[in-house]
Amino acid sequence: MKKVTSIFQLLVALFFAIALVFFLAFDSVKNGFGIEELTAGKVVVWLTVGFLLFLVTWMFQSMYANSLVKKIKKMETESNGLKAKLYDLEQGGKIAKPKVLAPDSEEEKDSSAIKPRQNIK
């Protein structure tokens, strides 16, 4: 698609360059093409053909750009999926199952916690 777009862009540039040279040097080349005079209808036909060629080029360019945007979105989605998998793997390695320690005696239980308040009467 990129080659087709480049070819059509070149054709548009070449067409308008030839048209410019033809119209600027019409007095010297009119006998070579068998055209006696340059009328508005002939100029409109030239410009219409050039405009249609430009529209075809623009259509191919937009199709190519849209395909690139779709590829980029697809690659971003795949990249985000891989990042999520990598994050899950990293978090899975860091988080270990918590060890449950059962206190063997009442002293160990009280030493790690704040002692209860004593009421004085």
ZAZA-113275 format. One record per residue: chain; residue in one letter; residue number from 1; x, y, z of N, C-alpha, C, O, CB in turn. Coordinates in steps of 0.02 Angstrom, whole numbers, plus 50000, padded with zeros to 5 digits. Glycine has a CB too. Example, Ala and Ser with C-alpha at 12.3 -4.5 7.8 and 13.67 -1.06 7.14 Angstrom:
% ZAZA-113275
<atom "A" "A" 1 <50660 49716 50390> <50615 49775 50390> <50660 49835 50390> <50712 49834 50423> <50565 49776 50452>>
<atom "A" "S" 2 <50642 49888 50354> <50684 49947 50357> <50645 50002 50394> <50670 50057 50402> <50704 49970 50286>>
END
This chain:
% ZAZA-113275
<atom "A" "M" 1 <50041 49941 50000> <50000 50000 50000> <50043 50063 50000> <50025 50114 49971> <49953 50000 50060>>
<atom "A" "K" 2 <50101 50059 50033> <50145 50117 50036> <50171 50134 49966> <50177 50193 49949> <50204 50104 50084>>
<atom "A" "K" 3 <50187 50083 49926> <50213 50095 49859> <50159 50127 49815> <50173 50173 49777> <50237 50030 49828>>
<atom "A" "V" 4 <50097 50103 49821> <50042 50130 49781> <50031 50203 49799> <50022 50245 49756> <49977 50089 49792>>
<atom "A" "T" 5 <50033 50218 49863> <50024 50287 49886> <50080 50332 49859> <50067 50387 49836> <50023 50290 49962>>
<atom "A" "S" 6 <50141 50307 49862> <50197 50346 49837> <50192 50358 49762> <50206 50412 49737> <50264 50311 49853>>
<atom "A" "I" 7 <50171 50307 49725> <50163 50313 49652> <50110 50365 49635> <50121 50407 49591> <50145 50245 49621>>
<atom "A" "F" 8 <50053 50362 49669> <50000 50410 49655> <50021 50481 49674> <50002 50529 49640> <49937 50391 49691>>
<atom "A" "Q" 9 <50058 50489 49728> <50082 50556 49746> <50129 50583 49693> <50127 50642 49677> <50117 50555 49814>>
<atom "A" "L" 10 <50171 50540 49667> <50215 50560 49613> <50176 50578 49550> <50193 50627 49516> <50265 50504 49598>>
<atom "A" "L" 11 <50124 50540 49534> <50083 50555 49476> <50048 50622 49482> <50045 50660 49434> <50031 50500 49467>>
<atom "A" "V" 12 <50023 50638 49541> <49989 50702 49552> <50039 50759 49542> <50024 50808 49508> <49958 50706 49622>>
<atom "A" "A" 13 <50098 50753 49572> <50148 50805 49565> <50169 50812 49492> <50177 50868 49467> <50210 50789 49609>>
<atom "A" "L" 14 <50179 50757 49458> <50199 50759 49388> <50144 50789 49344> <50159 50828 49299> <50217 50689 49363>>
<atom "A" "F" 15 <50082 50770 49356> <50026 50797 49317> <50022 50872 49323> <50016 50908 49273> <49961 50765 49339>>
<atom "A" "F" 16 <50024 50897 49384> <50018 50970 49393> <50080 51007 49369> <50075 51064 49347> <50005 50986 49467>>
<atom "A" "A" 17 <50139 50976 49371> <50199 51007 49344> <50194 51012 49267> <50211 51064 49239> <50261 50967 49364>>
<atom "A" "I" 18 <50170 50959 49235> <50161 50960 49162> <50108 51012 49143> <50116 51049 49095> <50142 50890 49136>>
<atom "A" "A" 19 <50053 51014 49181> <50000 51062 49167> <50026 51133 49175> <50009 51176 49134> <49940 51050 49213>>
<atom "A" "L" 20 <50065 51146 49225> <50093 51213 49236> <50138 51233 49177> <50132 51289 49151> <50132 51215 49302>>
<atom "A" "V" 21 <50183 51188 49158> <50227 51203 49102> <50187 51212 49038> <50201 51257 48998> <50279 51147 49093>>
<atom "A" "F" 22 <50137 51171 49027> <50096 51175 48967> <50059 51242 48963> <50058 51274 48911> <50045 51118 48964>>
<atom "A" "F" 23 <50029 51262 49019> <49990 51324 49018> <50035 51386 49014> <50016 51436 48984> <49945 51328 49079>>
<atom "A" "L" 24 <50093 51383 49045> <50139 51440 49043> <50170 51449 48973> <50182 51504 48950> <50194 51433 49096>>
<atom "A" "A" 25 <50184 51393 48941> <50216 51396 48876> <50167 51378 48820> <50188 51349 48769> <50277 51349 48874>>
<atom "A" "F" 26 <50104 51394 48828> <50053 51374 48780> <50064 51405 48711> <50053 51373 48660> <49985 51393 48805>>
<atom "A" "D" 27 <50086 51467 48709> <50095 51500 48645> <50146 51465 48601> <50139 51463 48540> <50116 51573 48656>>
<atom "A" "S" 28 <50198 51437 48631> <50250 51405 48592> <50235 51331 48576> <50263 51304 48529> <50316 51409 48628>>
<atom "A" "V" 29 <50191 51298 48614> <50178 51227 48604> <50108 51214 48575> <50091 51156 48563> <50185 51189 48669>>
<atom "A" "K" 30 <50069 51265 48563> <50000 51252 48540> <49998 51221 48471> <49952 51183 48456> <49961 51317 48540>>
<atom "A" "N" 31 <50046 51235 48428> <50047 51206 48361> <50066 51132 48364> <50046 51093 48320> <50095 51244 48316>>
<atom "A" "G" 32 <50105 51112 48413> <50126 51042 48419> <50069 50996 48440> <50070 50937 48422> <50182 51037 48470>>
<atom "A" "F" 33 <50020 51021 48476> <49964 50981 48499> <49901 50990 48456> <49851 50957 48468> <49949 50997 48571>>
<atom "A" "G" 34 <49903 51035 48408> <49846 51047 48365> <49790 51085 48399> <49732 51081 48378> <49819 50982 48341>>
<atom "A" "I" 35 <49806 51123 48450> <49757 51163 48486> <49767 51236 48465> <49821 51264 48471> <49763 51155 48565>>
<atom "A" "E" 36 <49714 51267 48439> <49719 51336 48415> <49715 51386 48472> <49752 51435 48474> <49666 51350 48364>>
<atom "A" "E" 37 <49668 51375 48516> <49661 51422 48571> <49644 51384 48635> <49618 51329 48633> <49606 51475 48556>>
<atom "A" "L" 38 <49660 51415 48691> <49649 51385 48757> <49584 51413 48785> <49580 51472 48802> <49709 51399 48806>>
<atom "A" "T" 39 <49533 51371 48790> <49469 51394 48815> <49461 51375 48888> <49499 51334 48915> <49411 51364 48774>>
<atom "A" "A" 40 <49412 51404 48919> <49399 51390 48990> <49378 51317 49000> <49394 51287 49051> <49345 51437 49018>>
<atom "A" "G" 41 <49342 51289 48952> <49321 51219 48957> <49380 51171 48959> <49379 51123 48996> <49276 51201 48899>>
<atom "A" "K" 42 <49431 51186 48918> <49490 51142 48918> <49529 51147 48984> <49554 51097 49009> <49537 51161 48859>>
<atom "A" "V" 43 <49532 51207 49011> <49566 51216 49075> <49528 51180 49131> <49557 51149 49175> <49574 51291 49092>>
<atom "A" "V" 44 <49462 51185 49128> <49420 51151 49179> <49429 51076 49175> <49431 51042 49226> <49346 51170 49170>>
<atom "A" "V" 45 <49433 51048 49114> <49444 50976 49106> <49511 50956 49136> <49515 50906 49172> <49441 50956 49032>>
<atom "A" "W" 46 <49563 50995 49122> <49629 50981 49151> <49627 50982 49227> <49652 50937 49260> <49681 51032 49126>>
<atom "A" "L" 47 <49596 51034 49254> <49593 51040 49328> <49549 50985 49359> <49564 50961 49413> <49566 51108 49348>>
<atom "A" "T" 48 <49496 50965 49324> <49453 50912 49349> <49491 50845 49351> <49486 50808 49400> <49390 50905 49306>>
<atom "A" "V" 49 <49527 50831 49298> <49567 50769 49297> <49619 50771 49353> <49630 50721 49387> <49602 50759 49228>>
<atom "A" "G" 50 <49652 50827 49362> <49701 50834 49416> <49670 50827 49484> <49699 50796 49529> <49736 50901 49411>>
<atom "A" "F" 51 <49610 50855 49492> <49576 50850 49557> <49555 50778 49571> <49561 50755 49628> <49514 50895 49558>>
<atom "A" "L" 52 <49531 50743 49521> <49513 50672 49530> <49574 50629 49547> <49571 50585 49590> <49478 50644 49467>>
<atom "A" "L" 53 <49629 50643 49514> <49691 50608 49530> <49714 50624 49601> <49738 50580 49637> <49746 50628 49479>>
<atom "A" "F" 54 <49705 50686 49622> <49722 50705 49690> <49677 50669 49741> <49701 50646 49792> <49716 50781 49699>>
<atom "A" "L" 55 <49612 50664 49726> <49565 50629 49771> <49583 50555 49778> <49579 50527 49833> <49494 50636 49747>>
<atom "A" "V" 56 <49601 50523 49723> <49621 50452 49726> <49684 50445 49769> <49689 50399 49809> <49634 50424 49654>>
<atom "A" "T" 57 <49731 50490 49760> <49792 50489 49801> <49776 50499 49874> <49804 50465 49917> <49841 50542 49777>>
<atom "A" "W" 58 <49732 50546 49889> <49712 50559 49958> <49677 50499 49988> <49688 50483 50047> <49667 50621 49961>>
<atom "A" "M" 59 <49636 50464 49949> <49601 50405 49973> <49651 50350 49991> <49646 50319 50044> <49551 50379 49920>>
<atom "A" "F" 60 <49700 50338 49947> <49751 50287 49961> <49792 50306 50022> <49810 50263 50063> <49796 50276 49901>>
<atom "A" "Q" 61 <49809 50370 50029> <49848 50393 50087> <49809 50383 50152> <49838 50361 50201> <49867 50467 50078>>
<atom "A" "S" 62 <49745 50399 50152> <49705 50390 50213> <49696 50316 50229> <49696 50298 50288> <49637 50424 50205>>
<atom "A" "M" 63 <49688 50274 50179> <49683 50202 50191> <49748 50176 50222> <49746 50135 50268> <49667 50164 50126>>
<atom "A" "Y" 64 <49804 50198 50196> <49869 50177 50222> <49878 50201 50294> <49902 50163 50337> <49925 50204 50178>>
<atom "A" "A" 65 <49859 50263 50308> <49866 50290 50375> <49821 50253 50424> <49841 50238 50480> <49849 50365 50376>>
<atom "A" "N" 66 <49760 50237 50403> <49714 50199 50447> <49741 50129 50461> <49734 50105 50517> <49645 50194 50415>>
<atom "A" "S" 67 <49771 50097 50412> <49799 50031 50425> <49857 50035 50474> <49865 49991 50516> <49823 49999 50359>>
<atom "A" "L" 68 <49897 50088 50469> <49951 50097 50517> <49925 50109 50588> <49953 50084 50636> <49997 50154 50496>>
<atom "A" "V" 69 <49871 50149 50593> <49842 50163 50659> <49815 50098 50689> <49822 50087 50749> <49786 50215 50653>>
<atom "A" "K" 70 <49783 50056 50649> <49758 49992 50674> <49814 49947 50697> <49809 49914 50749> <49717 49956 50619>>
<atom "A" "K" 71 <49869 49946 50659> <49927 49906 50680> <49955 49931 50746> <49974 49892 50790> <49981 49906 50626>>
<atom "A" "I" 72 <49959 49997 50753> <49986 50027 50815> <49942 50009 50874> <49967 49991 50927> <49993 50103 50808>>
<atom "A" "K" 73 <49876 50015 50866> <49830 49998 50921> <49836 49925 50939> <49835 49907 50998> <49758 50015 50902>>
<atom "A" "K" 74 <49842 49882 50889> <49849 49810 50902> <49913 49796 50941> <49914 49756 50988> <49848 49770 50836>>
<atom "A" "M" 75 <49968 49829 50920> <50031 49818 50954> <50030 49846 51025> <50059 49817 51071> <50088 49851 50915>>
<atom "A" "E" 76 <49996 49903 51036> <49989 49930 51103> <49949 49883 51148> <49965 49874 51206> <49956 49999 51101>>
<atom "A" "T" 77 <49896 49854 51120> <49856 49807 51159> <49897 49746 51178> <49895 49724 51236> <49794 49785 51119>>
<atom "A" "E" 78 <49935 49719 51130> <49978 49662 51145> <50031 49681 51197> <50046 49641 51242> <50012 49636 51082>>
<atom "A" "S" 79 <50059 49741 51191> <50109 49764 51238> <50080 49770 51309> <50112 49751 51358> <50139 49830 51215>>
<atom "A" "N" 80 <50020 49798 51313> <49988 49805 51379> <49973 49737 51409> <49980 49727 51469> <49924 49846 51374>>
<atom "A" "G" 81 <49953 49689 51367> <49941 49622 51392> <50005 49590 51418> <50004 49558 51471> <49912 49578 51337>>
<atom "A" "L" 82 <50059 49599 51382> <50123 49571 51405> <50147 49605 51469> <50175 49573 51513> <50176 49578 51350>>
<atom "A" "K" 83 <50136 49671 51473> <50154 49706 51535> <50114 49681 51594> <50140 49673 51649> <50144 49782 51526>>
<atom "A" "A" 84 <50050 49668 51582> <50007 49642 51636> <50030 49573 51658> <50032 49558 51718> <49934 49639 51614>>
<atom "A" "K" 85 <50048 49530 51610> <50073 49463 51628> <50138 49468 51667> <50148 49433 51716> <50083 49420 51565>>
<atom "A" "L" 86 <50182 49512 51644> <50246 49521 51679> <50235 49547 51750> <50268 49525 51797> <50291 49570 51640>>
<atom "A" "Y" 87 <50190 49594 51758> <50174 49621 51824> <50146 49566 51869> <50165 49561 51927> <50124 49679 51818>>
<atom "A" "D" 88 <50101 49526 51841> <50072 49471 51881> <50126 49422 51902> <50126 49397 51958> <50018 49434 51840>>
<atom "A" "L" 89 <50172 49407 51857> <50226 49361 51875> <50271 49391 51929> <50292 49356 51975> <50268 49343 51813>>
<atom "A" "E" 90 <50286 49455 51923> <50328 49487 51973> <50293 49490 52041> <50324 49477 52092> <50347 49558 51951>>
<atom "A" "Q" 91 <50229 49506 52041> <50192 49510 52104> <50182 49440 52133> <50181 49433 52194> <50125 49544 52093>>
<atom "A" "G" 92 <50175 49391 52092> <50167 49322 52116> <50230 49298 52151> <50225 49259 52199> <50149 49276 52059>>
<atom "A" "G" 93 <50288 49320 52129> <50350 49300 52160> <50363 49337 52225> <50395 49310 52270> <50407 49311 52112>>
<atom "A" "K" 94 <50341 49399 52230> <50353 49440 52289> <50306 49422 52347> <50326 49422 52405> <50346 49513 52273>>
<atom "A" "I" 95 <50244 49407 52330> <50195 49393 52381> <50196 49319 52396> <50176 49278 52355> <50123 49417 52360>>
<atom "A" "A" 96 <50218 49303 52456> <50218 49234 52477> <50160 49224 52525> <50133 49272 52553> <50286 49214 52511>>
<atom "A" "K" 97 <50141 49162 52534> <50086 49149 52580> <50107 49169 52651> <50162 49150 52673> <50065 49074 52577>>
<atom "A" "P" 98 <50065 49205 52685> <50084 49227 52753> <50089 49167 52800> <50047 49122 52800> <50034 49279 52780>>
<atom "A" "K" 99 <50141 49169 52839> <50151 49115 52888> <50109 49130 52949> <50111 49184 52978> <50227 49107 52907>>
<atom "A" "V" 100 <50072 49081 52969> <50030 49088 53028> <50068 49057 53086> <50081 48997 53088> <49959 49055 53018>>
<atom "A" "L" 101 <50084 49100 53133> <50119 49077 53192> <50070 49072 53250> <50040 49122 53271> <50178 49123 53210>>
<atom "A" "A" 102 <50063 49012 53275> <50020 49003 53333> <50063 49010 53395> <50113 48976 53402> <49983 48933 53331>>
<atom "A" "P" 103 <50043 49054 53439> <50084 49062 53500> <50081 48998 53542> <50029 48968 53553> <50059 49123 53542>>
<atom "A" "D" 104 <50140 48981 53566> <50145 48920 53606> <50118 48931 53676> <50090 48885 53706> <50217 48896 53609>>
<atom "A" "S" 105 <50126 48989 53702> <50104 49000 53770> <50069 49067 53775> <50069 49107 53727> <50163 48997 53820>>
<atom "A" "E" 106 <50040 49079 53832> <50003 49141 53843> <50051 49200 53850> <50032 49257 53836> <49960 49135 53906>>
<atom "A" "E" 107 <50112 49187 53871> <50161 49240 53880> <50181 49271 53813> <50187 49332 53807> <50222 49213 53916>>
<atom "A" "E" 108 <50191 49229 53764> <50209 49254 53698> <50153 49297 53669> <50166 49347 53634> <50226 49196 53650>>
<atom "A" "K" 109 <50092 49277 53683> <50034 49314 53658> <50031 49383 53690> <50017 49432 53656> <49969 49275 53671>>
<atom "A" "D" 110 <50042 49387 53755> <50038 49450 53791> <50099 49494 53778> <50092 49555 53779> <50032 49436 53865>>
<atom "A" "S" 111 <50157 49466 53765> <50217 49506 53757> <50214 49546 53691> <50244 49600 53685> <50279 49462 53758>>
<atom "A" "S" 112 <50179 49520 53642> <50176 49555 53578> <50120 49606 53576> <50118 49649 53532> <50168 49506 53521>>
<atom "A" "A" 113 <50074 49603 53623> <50017 49648 53623> <50021 49694 53684> <50059 49682 53731> <49950 49609 53623>>
<atom "A" "I" 114 <49981 49746 53682> <49977 49792 53739> <49940 49758 53795> <49889 49725 53785> <49943 49859 53719>>
<atom "A" "K" 115 <49967 49767 53855> <49936 49735 53914> <49869 49768 53928> <49862 49829 53920> <49984 49738 53976>>
<atom "A" "P" 116 <49821 49729 53950> <49756 49758 53965> <49759 49806 54025> <49801 49798 54069> <49705 49703 53979>>
<atom "A" "R" 117 <49713 49854 54025> <49710 49903 54078> <49683 49871 54142> <49638 49828 54140> <49666 49963 54057>>
<atom "A" "Q" 118 <49710 49892 54198> <49686 49865 54261> <49642 49918 54295> <49661 49976 54302> <49746 49845 54308>>
<atom "A" "N" 119 <49585 49897 54314> <49539 49942 54349> <49556 49942 54424> <49562 49890 54455> <49465 49920 54337>>
<atom "A" "I" 120 <49564 50001 54450> <49578 50008 54523> <49515 50033 54556> <49485 50082 54534> <49638 50056 54537>>
<atom "A" "K" 121 <49496 49997 54611> <49436 50018 54646> <49451 50051 54710> <49406 50071 54746> <49392 49960 54659>>
END
